[in-house]
Amino acid sequence: MSVRQQRRQFRKGAQSYLMKLPPPISRLYRLVR
């Protein structure tokens, strides 16, 4: 698996993880990114 694919998979996993979190945390994450 290439690094680029891993990164894409990680971002997809992070987004699905954020969906489970309460809104304030996802907002904070957007600010960080």
C-alpha positions as CSV (number, residue, x, y, z in Angstrom):
1,M,0.0,0.0,0.0
2,S,1.4,3.4,-1.0
3,V,1.7,6.2,1.5
4,R,-0.8,8.3,-0.5
5,Q,-3.4,5.6,-0.3
6,Q,-2.7,5.2,3.5
7,R,-3.2,8.9,4.0
8,R,-6.5,8.9,2.0
9,Q,-7.7,6.0,4.1
10,F,-6.7,7.7,7.3
11,R,-8.6,10.8,6.3
12,K,-11.7,8.8,5.5
13,G,-11.4,7.0,8.8
14,A,-11.0,10.4,10.6
15,Q,-14.1,11.8,9.0
16,S,-16.2,8.8,9.9
17,Y,-14.8,9.1,13.4
18,L,-15.7,12.7,13.6
19,M,-19.3,11.9,12.6
20,K,-19.6,10.0,16.0
21,L,-18.2,12.9,18.0
22,P,-20.4,15.8,19.3
23,P,-20.4,19.0,17.1
24,P,-18.1,21.2,19.1
25,I,-15.2,18.7,18.8
26,S,-15.7,18.4,15.0
27,R,-15.7,22.2,14.8
28,L,-12.4,22.3,16.7
29,Y,-10.9,19.7,14.4
30,R,-11.8,21.8,11.4
31,L,-10.0,24.8,12.9
32,V,-6.9,22.7,13.6
33,R,-6.9,21.3,10.0
